Amino acid sequence: MQPIYISLPIMSLGRSAVEKILLAHLCERAAQDAGQCTDSNTTLAEALGMHSKTISELISRLGEATLIAVTVDKEQANKRILRPLAEFLTDYPVLTDSTKPDYPSKPDSLSRLAKDYPSIADSTQPDYPSKPDSTQSDYERITHSPARRCPITDIDITHQGDNYPVVTAATIKRLYKTDRHQFEEVMTRLEISAPNDSSMSGRCMSMALKVGALVNTYPADHFKKLALSQFLNAQRPKRLCPVTDVDITHQRPSCRFVTILTLKNLIRTDRPAFDQLVNRFLTPAQFSESVSMKTHLLAERVRQVGNTQV
């Protein structure tokens, strides 16, 4: 900050000290440019060691006191011009180029700061190294969670939290929108009578209430134990029936072939696969049997074929 000369007329004004300092500085600058000062608030703030907002307030006060005239030149992109009273300028001699104070422009000051701080490109190592990409794909991370199914409705509940071992109302609504056929099958299996023209929320609520009623008939910790059992079964190595290639991982290790219960579950989850087994292992005379009888005949035929292969 350059020393500021304050003339006697300015000293005798009934203004605050900072206002006198700013007015004196404006007079010094205006004496070098035909009685006007075009410095910005930032430039004045840097020269006087003040904040730019303080400079703006002080200029407003000096303008209201008619100690300076503030005008805007629209022909020069709204350039602001500050003109102190002519009686103040008479005490400020015109300075030569060698005695003018140095007011570097903002780009020059930034360039000097840039010399003291090397750019990131010059550094051999970034300040914040990026996190290495995971070797596991997003698909693998998503499918890593073992599949879980509701023990009452057999609806997929893998996306639900571990604290929800049975299907929730939100999952029921999503099933209604995405797989209406499975939704109707679950309604039939649970023996829920709801009009076909009833609203979506009404039908979903009926299923949720029926599931809740069934849950209340079991002991408090029944479904927690069942959820743990499902998780442990999902962690076991996958086993296939050597005759039918049906997944029998959930069966006891002593069960080497597909059982009746597994075949009944296959009817609910993959009816075309069940029909293929019927065409493959049963005789045409047995095609007219009931579904329940077909499962018994299939299980018996699979055991006979498996024992013969051994």
HELIX and SHEET records of a PDB file:
HELIX    1   1 LEU A    8  MET A   11  1                                   4    
HELIX    2   2 ALA A   17  ALA A   30  1                                  14    
HELIX    3   3 ASN A   41  LEU A   48  1                                   8    
HELIX    4   4 SER A   52  GLU A   64  1                                  13    
HELIX    5   5 LYS A   74  GLN A   76  5                                   3    
HELIX    6   6 ALA A   86  LEU A   89  1                                   4    
HELIX    7   7 LYS A  106  ASP A  116  1                                  11    
HELIX    8   8 ILE A  120  ASP A  122  5                                   3    
HELIX    9   9 ASP A  138  THR A  143  1                                   6    
HELIX   10  10 ALA A  169  THR A  178  1                                  10    
HELIX   11  11 ARG A  180  ARG A  189  1                                  10    
HELIX   12  12 MET A  200  ASN A  216  1                                  17    
HELIX   13  13 HIS A  222  GLN A  235  1                                  14    
HELIX   14  14 ILE A  260  THR A  269  1                                  10    
HELIX   15  15 ARG A  271  PHE A  281  1                                  11    
HELIX   16  16 PRO A  284  GLN A  286  5                                   3    
HELIX   17  17 VAL A  291  GLN A  309  1                                  19    
SHEET    1   A 2 ILE A  68  ASP A  73  0                                        
SHEET    2   A 2 LYS A  79  PRO A  84 -1                                        
END                                                                             
